[in-house]
Amino acid sequence: MSVARRLLFAWFIAAFAADDAQMADAKAPGRSVEPIRQIELSEEKIAQYLAAKPALDTILAKAAVAPEPRFMRLLNETARKNGFADYADYESVAINVVWILTGIDPFSKKYVGVQPVTKAEAAILLSDKALSPHDHKLRLDTLHAQMLTAASTKFAANVALVTKYYDKLLTPDAAKD
């Protein structure tokens, strides 16, 4: 699995499954994580997302080191400067973008759906003998949570937009071009 895919999966799960309690609920028999709230994306929202992401990622990296209330204010201000109502609006677009990215086959760059891509990633993971049993379990749990959130795409246009910007969305330097 490529580094970009690992980061994408980790970001998706971190953004969607906000805490360990929610993940524990998802693993309980008969329970599942609710699918993401899908929104309709536009060229403008993708451009705003690409413009805002580097600055917001920098703020989030600093917040992870020293969480302070001022970071939420900075996140909201930065999101507003890039055309979003607030950070929650940005996050909604980000989750939807990442959701579609998660269903794109990295080799063909065509959307095949989250479940087929996740199953392929799980097969690759299971054949990786270099990982410790603990790492296998953690990564399989992440893929399991991803499978629990799998739902059909409500907005076909989202798939076309995210596929169109696939390289820019996965390559931070490409967004600057």
One Martini backbone bead per residue (centre of mass of N, CA, C, O) as a GRO file, in nm:
protein
  177
    1MET     BB    1   0.097   0.035   0.023
    2SER     BB    2   0.087   0.348  -0.005
    3VAL     BB    3   0.141   0.632   0.160
    4ALA     BB    4  -0.103   0.787   0.060
    5ARG     BB    5  -0.312   0.568   0.133
    6ARG     BB    6  -0.251   0.553   0.432
    7LEU     BB    7  -0.315   0.849   0.492
    8LEU     BB    8  -0.599   0.842   0.384
    9PHE     BB    9  -0.711   0.628   0.575
   10ALA     BB   10  -0.632   0.764   0.839
   11TRP     BB   11  -0.787   1.026   0.792
   12PHE     BB   12  -1.066   0.909   0.755
   13ILE     BB   13  -1.089   0.769   1.029
   14ALA     BB   14  -1.027   1.017   1.203
   15ALA     BB   15  -1.259   1.196   1.092
   16PHE     BB   16  -1.495   0.987   1.144
   17ALA     BB   17  -1.360   0.844   1.401
   18ALA     BB   18  -1.327   1.035   1.674
   19ASP     BB   19  -1.333   0.777   1.871
   20ASP     BB   20  -1.301   0.484   2.049
   21ALA     BB   21  -1.599   0.447   2.122
   22GLN     BB   22  -1.707   0.439   1.836
   23MET     BB   23  -1.539   0.196   1.749
   24ALA     BB   24  -1.652   0.001   1.959
   25ASP     BB   25  -1.942   0.016   1.857
   26ALA     BB   26  -1.877  -0.090   1.567
   27LYS     BB   27  -1.775  -0.383   1.683
   28ALA     BB   28  -2.030  -0.447   1.781
   29PRO     BB   29  -2.273  -0.651   1.768
   30GLY     BB   30  -2.504  -0.509   1.540
   31ARG     BB   31  -2.314  -0.268   1.479
   32SER     BB   32  -2.272   0.062   1.326
   33VAL     BB   33  -2.151   0.290   1.133
   34GLU     BB   34  -2.232   0.569   1.006
   35PRO     BB   35  -2.266   0.706   0.734
   36ILE     BB   36  -2.191   0.947   0.556
   37ARG     BB   37  -2.256   1.277   0.480
   38GLN     BB   38  -2.364   1.354   0.180
   39ILE     BB   39  -2.244   1.581  -0.064
   40GLU     BB   40  -2.241   1.821  -0.302
   41LEU     BB   41  -2.011   1.880  -0.532
   42SER     BB   42  -1.770   2.119  -0.668
   43GLU     BB   43  -1.538   2.292  -0.823
   44GLU     BB   44  -1.523   2.506  -0.601
   45LYS     BB   45  -1.486   2.312  -0.357
   46ILE     BB   46  -1.226   2.184  -0.458
   47ALA     BB   47  -1.060   2.444  -0.476
   48GLN     BB   48  -1.093   2.522  -0.179
   49TYR     BB   49  -0.970   2.268  -0.063
   50LEU     BB   50  -0.689   2.294  -0.199
   51ALA     BB   51  -0.629   2.577  -0.070
   52ALA     BB   52  -0.676   2.501   0.244
   53LYS     BB   53  -0.517   2.242   0.328
   54PRO     BB   54  -0.226   2.334   0.398
   55ALA     BB   55  -0.301   2.529   0.631
   56LEU     BB   56  -0.472   2.330   0.799
   57ASP     BB   57  -0.254   2.113   0.838
   58THR     BB   58  -0.062   2.295   0.997
   59ILE     BB   59  -0.251   2.352   1.232
   60LEU     BB   60  -0.307   2.052   1.310
   61ALA     BB   61  -0.014   1.983   1.379
   62LYS     BB   62   0.006   2.189   1.613
   63ALA     BB   63  -0.243   2.085   1.776
   64ALA     BB   64  -0.125   1.801   1.839
   65VAL     BB   65   0.102   1.915   2.025
   66ALA     BB   66  -0.085   2.192   2.124
   67PRO     BB   67  -0.376   2.205   2.253
   68GLU     BB   68  -0.592   2.480   2.169
   69PRO     BB   69  -0.849   2.701   2.129
   70ARG     BB   70  -0.712   2.876   1.900
   71PHE     BB   71  -0.719   2.660   1.672
   72MET     BB   72  -1.019   2.681   1.601
   73ARG     BB   73  -1.006   2.972   1.511
   74LEU     BB   74  -0.795   2.926   1.288
   75LEU     BB   75  -0.958   2.724   1.125
   76ASN     BB   76  -1.199   2.909   1.067
   77GLU     BB   77  -1.044   3.142   0.932
   78THR     BB   78  -0.913   2.976   0.705
   79ALA     BB   79  -1.172   2.870   0.581
   80ARG     BB   80  -1.296   3.148   0.516
   81LYS     BB   81  -1.061   3.246   0.324
   82ASN     BB   82  -1.155   2.977   0.131
   83GLY     BB   83  -1.499   2.984   0.129
   84PHE     BB   84  -1.592   2.892   0.399
   85ALA     BB   85  -1.789   2.905   0.672
   86ASP     BB   86  -1.608   2.675   0.811
   87TYR     BB   87  -1.454   2.401   0.927
   88ALA     BB   88  -1.700   2.213   0.899
   89ASP     BB   89  -1.734   2.262   0.598
   90TYR     BB   90  -1.461   2.157   0.513
   91GLU     BB   91  -1.490   1.873   0.643
   92SER     BB   92  -1.727   1.783   0.467
   93VAL     BB   93  -1.568   1.791   0.205
   94ALA     BB   94  -1.330   1.612   0.288
   95ILE     BB   95  -1.490   1.354   0.345
   96ASN     BB   96  -1.607   1.329   0.057
   97VAL     BB   97  -1.341   1.316  -0.093
   98VAL     BB   98  -1.218   1.073   0.059
   99TRP     BB   99  -1.441   0.876  -0.003
  100ILE     BB  100  -1.389   0.867  -0.306
  101LEU     BB  101  -1.086   0.800  -0.298
  102THR     BB  102  -1.132   0.518  -0.156
  103GLY     BB  103  -1.281   0.412  -0.445
  104ILE     BB  104  -1.007   0.437  -0.594
  105ASP     BB  105  -0.810   0.294  -0.811
  106PRO     BB  106  -0.466   0.344  -0.815
  107PHE     BB  107  -0.408   0.221  -1.104
  108SER     BB  108  -0.663   0.325  -1.288
  109LYS     BB  109  -0.827   0.575  -1.170
  110LYS     BB  110  -1.100   0.429  -1.089
  111TYR     BB  111  -1.417   0.394  -0.990
  112VAL     BB  112  -1.528   0.103  -0.769
  113GLY     BB  113  -1.530   0.140  -0.468
  114VAL     BB  114  -1.482   0.080  -0.138
  115GLN     BB  115  -1.501  -0.227  -0.103
  116PRO     BB  116  -1.300  -0.330  -0.320
  117VAL     BB  117  -1.055  -0.170  -0.217
  118THR     BB  118  -1.057  -0.276   0.074
  119LYS     BB  119  -1.023  -0.576   0.003
  120ALA     BB  120  -0.752  -0.543  -0.138
  121GLU     BB  121  -0.603  -0.421   0.105
  122ALA     BB  122  -0.648  -0.667   0.292
  123ALA     BB  123  -0.497  -0.874   0.121
  124ILE     BB  124  -0.226  -0.731   0.133
  125LEU     BB  125  -0.203  -0.722   0.440
  126LEU     BB  126  -0.217  -1.035   0.493
  127SER     BB  127   0.058  -1.083   0.314
  128ASP     BB  128   0.215  -0.916   0.528
  129LYS     BB  129   0.498  -1.034   0.712
  130ALA     BB  130   0.635  -0.764   0.840
  131LEU     BB  131   0.410  -0.749   1.032
  132SER     BB  132   0.274  -0.730   1.315
  133PRO     BB  133   0.004  -0.839   1.479
  134HIS     BB  134  -0.073  -0.559   1.583
  135ASP     BB  135  -0.064  -0.408   1.308
  136HIS     BB  136  -0.267  -0.583   1.169
  137LYS     BB  137  -0.504  -0.520   1.355
  138LEU     BB  138  -0.515  -0.216   1.322
  139ARG     BB  139  -0.554  -0.217   1.010
  140LEU     BB  140  -0.805  -0.399   1.005
  141ASP     BB  141  -0.981  -0.213   1.176
  142THR     BB  142  -0.977   0.018   0.976
  143LEU     BB  143  -1.102  -0.141   0.739
  144HIS     BB  144  -1.357  -0.220   0.887
  145ALA     BB  145  -1.463   0.066   0.933
  146GLN     BB  146  -1.475   0.131   0.632
  147MET     BB  147  -1.686  -0.087   0.562
  148LEU     BB  148  -1.913   0.024   0.754
  149THR     BB  149  -1.931   0.303   0.572
  150ALA     BB  150  -2.032   0.177   0.329
  151ALA     BB  151  -2.174   0.339   0.043
  152SER     BB  152  -2.346   0.466  -0.179
  153THR     BB  153  -2.344   0.702  -0.421
  154LYS     BB  154  -2.543   0.988  -0.454
  155PHE     BB  155  -2.318   1.156  -0.632
  156ALA     BB  156  -2.189   1.116  -0.938
  157ALA     BB  157  -2.036   1.389  -0.973
  158ASN     BB  158  -1.825   1.339  -0.750
  159VAL     BB  159  -1.663   1.126  -0.898
  160ALA     BB  160  -1.577   1.300  -1.139
  161LEU     BB  161  -1.432   1.523  -0.977
  162VAL     BB  162  -1.228   1.352  -0.814
  163THR     BB  163  -1.102   1.213  -1.058
  164LYS     BB  164  -1.003   1.471  -1.199
  165TYR     BB  165  -0.832   1.550  -0.908
  166TYR     BB  166  -0.660   1.317  -0.799
  167ASP     BB  167  -0.361   1.414  -0.809
  168LYS     BB  168  -0.405   1.678  -0.644
  169LEU     BB  169  -0.525   1.536  -0.386
  170LEU     BB  170  -0.255   1.347  -0.337
  171THR     BB  171  -0.072   1.607  -0.422
  172PRO     BB  172   0.023   1.884  -0.271
  173ASP     BB  173   0.201   2.022  -0.500
  174ALA     BB  174  -0.023   2.013  -0.728
  175ALA     BB  175  -0.215   2.235  -0.600
  176LYS     BB  176  -0.018   2.485  -0.680
  177ASP     BB  177  -0.054   2.478  -1.008
   0.00000   0.00000   0.00000
